[in-house]
Amino acid sequence: MKDPRFRILIVSNKFQTGFDEPLIHSMYVDKKLSGVQCVQTLSRLNRTKSGKTDTFVLDFVNDTEKIVESFQPFYTSTVLTGETEPDKLYDLQNEIESFTIFSDDHIDRFCKEFYKDTETDERLHPIIDEVVDNFKNLENDEQKEEFKSKIQSFIRLYSYISQIINFTEVNWEKLYVFLRFLNKKLPKGITEKISIIDSVDLGSLRIQMMGESRLSLEDKGGEIEPMSGGTGGGIDEPELDLLSHIIQRINEVYG
């Protein structure tokens, strides 16, 4: 970041925690943020530096109310209401393996290729494709949704716990690497949202100040729940609209 040739950093999620670079001033957000993840991400800007008098965030996705809601529990004092239990990873692992969609051989072959010092991942895909075919052969959509929910819960829980605990369980690390790759290749389910942006080709973009507001937090303590092996708080009902209305709205907002 100190080299003038490298003034812009494009981030997926690797730098959402533990990346302390005081030179960072501006952030452009194009993904949904909430809770601890929101606080950790936007807080990359709060390191002080001589000559740095302010920061700037341009958010294309999130509502200001949701951002305030995410920061509120951490504004004064924060209490953790319980403990995160690593043993829940064993439960999730057993539940995932009960679907018999993949075997230890799949994981071993995948990790052997994954950790090789090669430039491409072309040899990883045939291994994952075998598992994807097994996934497609599950009896019904409910089973498919449950399997995806379980592996996503394992990924989230392991990713969180591995930041604060030194594991000696090699099989968890191998399973985590394998499931992350698998999760990306599984077909989208009936409850998973597909962004209309994937189907809209913008010919031009107009950026215009529409207004500004001053955000404020309440001076009170907050509570956060421990990370669990659960599947979250259910699925939000999708908001439906006519395609003609969506196109009209896109043109009104973005010109």
C-alpha positions as CSV (number, residue, x, y, z in Angstrom):
1,M,0.0,0.0,0.0
2,K,3.0,2.3,0.4
3,D,3.9,1.9,-3.2
4,P,2.0,4.5,-5.4
5,R,1.6,1.7,-8.0
6,F,-0.6,-0.3,-5.7
7,R,-3.2,2.1,-4.3
8,I,-6.3,-0.2,-4.8
9,L,-6.9,-3.5,-3.1
10,I,-9.7,-5.8,-4.3
11,V,-10.9,-8.0,-1.5
12,S,-13.2,-11.0,-1.3
13,N,-13.1,-11.8,2.4
14,K,-9.5,-12.5,3.4
15,F,-8.8,-9.1,4.9
16,Q,-12.1,-8.7,6.9
17,T,-10.2,-9.5,10.1
18,G,-6.7,-8.9,11.3
19,F,-5.6,-6.6,8.5
20,D,-4.1,-3.5,10.1
21,E,-3.0,-1.0,7.5
22,P,-3.3,2.7,8.6
23,L,-3.0,3.9,5.0
24,I,-6.4,2.6,4.0
25,H,-8.8,5.5,3.7
26,S,-11.7,4.6,1.4
27,M,-13.8,1.5,1.0
28,Y,-16.2,0.5,-1.8
29,V,-18.7,-2.2,-0.7
30,D,-20.6,-4.4,-3.1
31,K,-21.6,-7.3,-0.9
32,K,-24.1,-7.8,1.9
33,L,-22.7,-7.1,5.4
34,S,-24.3,-7.7,8.8
35,G,-23.5,-8.3,12.4
36,V,-19.9,-9.0,13.5
37,Q,-18.8,-9.3,9.8
38,C,-20.1,-5.8,9.1
39,V,-18.2,-4.3,12.1
40,Q,-15.0,-6.2,11.3
41,T,-15.0,-5.2,7.6
42,L,-15.7,-1.5,8.0
43,S,-13.4,-1.2,10.9
44,R,-10.4,-1.8,8.6
45,L,-10.6,1.9,8.0
46,N,-10.2,3.1,11.7
47,R,-6.4,2.9,12.0
48,T,-4.9,6.3,12.6
49,K,-2.1,7.8,10.5
50,S,-0.5,11.2,10.3
51,G,-2.3,13.3,7.8
52,K,-5.4,11.0,7.8
53,T,-8.3,13.2,9.0
54,D,-11.3,11.2,7.8
55,T,-12.4,8.0,6.1
56,F,-14.9,7.3,3.3
57,V,-17.2,4.4,2.5
58,L,-19.2,4.1,-0.7
59,D,-21.8,1.3,-0.2
60,F,-23.7,0.0,-3.2
61,V,-25.7,-2.7,-1.4
62,N,-26.5,-2.2,2.3
63,D,-29.1,0.1,4.0
64,T,-27.9,2.6,6.5
65,E,-30.3,1.2,9.1
66,K,-28.8,-2.3,8.8
67,I,-25.3,-0.8,9.3
68,V,-26.3,1.0,12.4
69,E,-28.1,-2.1,13.7
70,S,-24.9,-4.1,13.2
71,F,-22.7,-1.6,15.1
72,Q,-25.1,-1.0,18.0
73,P,-24.2,-4.0,20.1
74,F,-20.6,-3.0,20.1
75,Y,-20.9,0.7,20.7
76,T,-20.3,0.7,24.5
77,S,-19.9,-2.6,26.3
78,T,-20.6,-6.0,24.8
79,V,-21.5,-9.2,26.6
80,L,-21.2,-12.7,25.0
81,T,-24.3,-14.6,26.1
82,G,-22.7,-18.0,25.9
83,E,-19.8,-20.1,24.7
84,T,-19.0,-21.4,21.2
85,E,-18.4,-25.1,21.5
86,P,-15.8,-26.7,19.1
87,D,-17.4,-30.1,19.7
88,K,-20.3,-29.0,17.5
89,L,-18.0,-29.5,14.6
90,Y,-18.0,-33.3,15.3
91,D,-21.8,-33.3,15.2
92,L,-21.9,-31.4,11.9
93,Q,-19.2,-33.6,10.4
94,N,-21.2,-36.8,11.3
95,E,-24.4,-35.3,9.9
96,I,-22.7,-34.3,6.6
97,E,-21.1,-37.7,6.3
98,S,-24.5,-39.4,6.9
99,F,-25.6,-38.3,3.4
100,T,-22.8,-40.6,1.9
101,I,-22.3,-38.2,-1.0
102,F,-18.5,-38.2,-0.7
103,S,-15.9,-40.5,1.0
104,D,-12.5,-40.0,2.7
105,D,-10.9,-40.9,-0.6
106,H,-12.5,-37.9,-2.3
107,I,-11.2,-35.6,0.5
108,D,-7.7,-37.1,0.4
109,R,-7.4,-37.0,-3.4
110,F,-8.7,-33.4,-3.4
111,C,-6.3,-32.2,-0.7
112,K,-3.4,-33.9,-2.3
113,E,-4.0,-31.9,-5.5
114,F,-5.0,-28.7,-3.6
115,Y,-1.8,-28.4,-1.7
116,K,0.4,-29.1,-4.7
117,D,2.4,-26.1,-5.9
118,T,0.7,-25.8,-9.3
119,E,-0.6,-22.8,-11.2
120,T,-4.1,-24.2,-12.0
121,D,-6.8,-26.1,-10.2
122,E,-8.0,-28.1,-13.3
123,R,-7.3,-31.4,-11.5
124,L,-9.5,-30.5,-8.6
125,H,-12.7,-30.2,-10.7
126,P,-13.0,-33.9,-11.7
127,I,-12.9,-34.9,-8.1
128,I,-15.6,-32.3,-7.1
129,D,-17.7,-33.2,-10.1
130,E,-18.0,-36.8,-8.9
131,V,-19.5,-35.5,-5.6
132,V,-21.7,-33.0,-7.4
133,D,-23.2,-35.9,-9.5
134,N,-23.9,-37.8,-6.2
135,F,-25.5,-34.7,-4.8
136,K,-27.8,-34.5,-7.9
137,N,-28.9,-38.1,-7.2
138,L,-30.4,-37.2,-3.8
139,E,-34.0,-38.2,-3.6
140,N,-35.6,-34.7,-3.2
141,D,-35.0,-31.0,-2.9
142,E,-35.4,-31.0,0.9
143,Q,-32.4,-33.4,1.2
144,K,-30.3,-31.2,-1.1
145,E,-31.2,-28.1,0.8
146,E,-30.4,-29.8,4.1
147,F,-27.0,-31.0,2.9
148,K,-26.0,-27.6,1.6
149,S,-27.2,-26.0,4.9
150,K,-25.0,-28.4,6.9
151,I,-21.8,-27.9,4.9
152,Q,-22.3,-24.1,5.0
153,S,-22.8,-24.3,8.8
154,F,-19.5,-26.3,9.1
155,I,-17.6,-23.8,6.9
156,R,-18.8,-20.9,9.0
157,L,-18.2,-22.5,12.4
158,Y,-14.8,-23.9,11.5
159,S,-13.7,-20.6,10.0
160,Y,-14.7,-18.7,13.1
161,I,-13.3,-21.1,15.7
162,S,-10.0,-21.6,13.8
163,Q,-9.2,-17.9,14.3
164,I,-9.1,-18.3,18.1
165,I,-8.1,-21.9,18.8
166,N,-5.1,-23.9,17.6
167,F,-6.5,-27.2,16.2
168,T,-4.6,-30.5,16.0
169,E,-7.5,-32.1,14.1
170,V,-6.1,-32.4,10.6
171,N,-9.2,-34.0,9.3
172,W,-11.3,-30.9,10.1
173,E,-8.9,-28.7,8.1
174,K,-9.0,-31.1,5.1
175,L,-12.8,-31.3,5.3
176,Y,-13.1,-27.5,5.5
177,V,-10.9,-26.9,2.4
178,F,-12.9,-29.6,0.5
179,L,-16.3,-28.3,1.5
180,R,-15.5,-24.7,0.6
181,F,-14.7,-25.8,-2.9
182,L,-17.6,-28.1,-3.1
183,N,-20.1,-25.5,-1.9
184,K,-19.2,-23.2,-4.8
185,K,-19.9,-25.9,-7.4
186,L,-23.2,-27.3,-6.0
187,P,-26.3,-26.2,-8.1
188,K,-28.3,-23.4,-6.7
189,G,-31.3,-24.5,-4.7
190,I,-34.9,-23.4,-4.9
191,T,-34.5,-21.1,-1.9
192,E,-31.2,-19.5,-3.0
193,K,-31.5,-16.1,-4.6
194,I,-30.1,-15.4,-8.0
195,S,-29.3,-11.7,-8.5
196,I,-31.0,-10.0,-11.4
197,I,-27.7,-8.2,-11.9
198,D,-26.4,-11.4,-13.4
199,S,-28.9,-11.0,-16.2
200,V,-28.7,-7.2,-16.8
201,D,-25.9,-5.7,-18.9
202,L,-25.4,-2.0,-17.9
203,G,-24.4,0.1,-20.9
204,S,-23.6,3.2,-18.8
205,L,-23.6,4.3,-15.1
206,R,-24.5,7.7,-13.6
207,I,-23.2,8.5,-10.1
208,Q,-25.1,11.3,-8.4
209,M,-25.4,12.5,-4.8
210,M,-29.0,11.7,-3.7
211,G,-28.7,13.1,-0.2
212,E,-26.8,12.6,3.1
213,S,-27.7,11.7,6.7
214,R,-25.9,11.6,10.0
215,L,-25.9,8.2,11.6
216,S,-26.1,7.9,15.4
217,L,-25.8,5.0,17.9
218,E,-27.6,4.7,21.3
219,D,-25.4,4.9,24.4
220,K,-26.2,1.5,25.8
221,G,-24.5,-1.9,26.1
222,G,-25.3,-4.9,23.8
223,E,-25.3,-8.6,23.7
224,I,-24.2,-11.1,21.0
225,E,-24.9,-14.8,20.8
226,P,-22.1,-17.3,20.5
227,M,-21.3,-19.0,17.1
228,S,-23.3,-22.2,16.8
229,G,-23.6,-25.1,14.4
230,G,-27.1,-24.2,13.5
231,T,-28.3,-23.2,10.1
232,G,-29.4,-19.6,10.9
233,G,-32.7,-18.0,11.4
234,G,-34.6,-19.4,8.5
235,I,-35.0,-18.1,5.0
236,D,-36.4,-14.7,4.1
237,E,-39.3,-14.7,1.7
238,P,-38.2,-13.3,-1.6
239,E,-39.6,-10.0,-2.7
240,L,-41.3,-10.4,-6.1
241,D,-41.9,-7.8,-8.7
242,L,-42.6,-7.5,-12.5
243,L,-39.5,-7.5,-14.6
244,S,-40.7,-4.3,-16.3
245,H,-40.8,-2.6,-12.9
246,I,-37.3,-3.8,-12.0
247,I,-35.9,-2.5,-15.3
248,Q,-37.7,0.8,-14.8
249,R,-36.3,1.1,-11.3
250,I,-32.7,0.3,-12.5
251,N,-32.9,3.0,-15.1
252,E,-34.3,5.5,-12.7
253,V,-31.6,5.0,-10.1
254,Y,-28.6,4.4,-12.4
255,G,-29.6,6.4,-15.5
